[in-house]
Structures are given as structure tokens and as C-alpha cells.
Amino acid sequence: MALRSLVMKSAACIVALITGMSAAAAQSGPAYVGKWGVEGPDACRDGVGTDDLKATFTAKQFEYYASTCRVMSSRRLSRSGATAHRFKLQCEGEGAKVDKEVILVVLEKTDPRPELLLHIDAASWDTLTYQRCGD
């Protein structure tokens, strides 16, 4: 079992070297996975008035303040890595069910800017910008 784990980690590191991704990114999954806050890191804090500013994205589900969406399908849009994806979602919340499509694009952290996620509604092109919440 330990040998298999070592082989899997080695394979992830090789893929990372070939594609230019970090080893952590290769093992952790798509770049969009995690907790994100609108309007900067203050939105990530637990407390009154910030719950509606947070979202959590996994490969199978998106959780927003007033709704939860199940990922029905996804496809990678970027050729150079896993930074952009288009999703078909089935969402439920506030007594309503709706199907929708969204595009998530992760902009890597740079010296002047934190890691950002663009959340684009594929029908209206309305866009929200999220910042990754710290652990």
C-alpha cells in the first residue's frame, strides 16, 4: 500500500514537471477547488454579514449562500493547464430549481495580486471576482 502511494505521488510530480504545474497543484485537483470570498479576504472570516460573500467549489458541487449546485458536466477550456472550466449545473435554493452554466477561471497569484477566481455566468456574462480564503 505504501509503495502504491509512493508511485502515485511520483507520477503526480512527473506530470507536474512536464506540464509546469506545482506538485501540490497536481495532487490537489483543479485550481478552482476550495473556499473563496467576494470582496477580498474579509469576506472569508466567519461572522455576521459575511456568509453571503462566500462560496465553496468542489469537483462535484458548488455551495453558495442561498443555493447548492450539483455539477452535471464540466470541461476544461484552457490548453495550458487546468485554470479555466465550463460547468453545467443543477441548482436548488430558496424553493427553486434551475439549470445553469458557469465558467470558472483561476488567475494565479502574482507579486502585486492575490490568487483570484472569475465566476462568469455563461448566459448573461455577469462576472464575480473571488479571492481564495486562507485555511
N, C-alpha and C positions, 0 to 999 in steps of 0.2 A: 504494500500500500504506500509506504514512504517512497519507494522507488518510482511508482507511478506519479506521485505528486511532484517529485523532483523532475521527472521527464516533462510533465505538463508545464511547470514553471520555466524550464529551459526552452521549451517550444515557444512559450509566450515571449521570452526575451529575444529569441531569434527573430520572430515576427516583428517585434518592436525595432530591432536593429535594421531590418530590411525596409520597413515602412517609415522609419524615422520617429515612431511613437515612443514614449517612455515605457519602461517595463510595467510600471504601475498602471498606466492607462490601458496597456494591452491586457492586463489581468482583470481590471475592474469593470470592463464593459464599455458601452457607448458613453461619449463625453457628456451627454445631457442627463445621465442618471444622477440623482441626488436632490438635495433641498435647495431651493432658490427663493430669493426675495426681490420684490419690485421695490424700486426707490432706494437701493443700497442696503448695506449691512444692518441698519437699524430695523429694517423690516424682518430680519431673521430672528430677532430677540423674541422670546416668549413674553407675552404680556397683553394687557388690554390695548385694543386698537391696532394690533399688527397681524392678527390671524388672516385677515382678508388680503394681505400682501404677500403671502407665502404660497408656494406650490412645491409638490414633490413629484418627481418623474422617475418611473422605473421602465423597464423594457415592456412590461405588461399593463401598466396602469398609470394614469395621471391623476393626482389629487390636488384639487383646488379648494378654496374656502367653502364654496357652496355646491360643489359638484365633484363627482368622481367619474373618470372616463376609462373605459376598457379599450386597450389597443387592439383593433381588429386586424390591422396590417401596417407594415412600415417598410420604407425603402430608403436606402442611403442615397443622397443626392450628390455628395462631393466625391470626386475621383481621388483626391489626395489624402483621404482618411475618413474617419467617422464623425465629422463635425457638423454635417447637415443631413437631416432626415425629414421625410414627409410621412404623416400618420393619418390613417382613417380611424376615427374614434367613435365609440358609442358612449354617450354621456348621460348621467342621471343626476338630478339635483333640483331642489325646490319644487318637487312634484312634477317635473317634466323630464322627458326622454328625448334626446336629439342626437343625430349623427352629424359629425363634422370632420373636417380635415384641417390639420395644422402642420406647419413647418417649424422645426426647431433647428437653430444654427448656433453653435457654440463658438465664441470668439476667445481664443486663448489669452491668458494673462500676459501682459507685456509690462515693461517698466512703468509707464505712466498710467496704465489702466488695469483694473481687476478682470478676472475671468467673467465674461458676460454670456447670456443666452438670449437670443432673439426668438420670441414666440410670435409667429406670424399666422393669422387666420387666412387659410388658403382661399376662402370665398371673398372676403372683403379687403384683404391685405392689411387689416388693422394689426399693429405690431406693439408688443410689450417688451421691455428690456428687463431682464432679471439678472441679479448678481448672485453667485454661488454663496450659500451660507457656510460659515465655518462649522467644523464638527464640534 
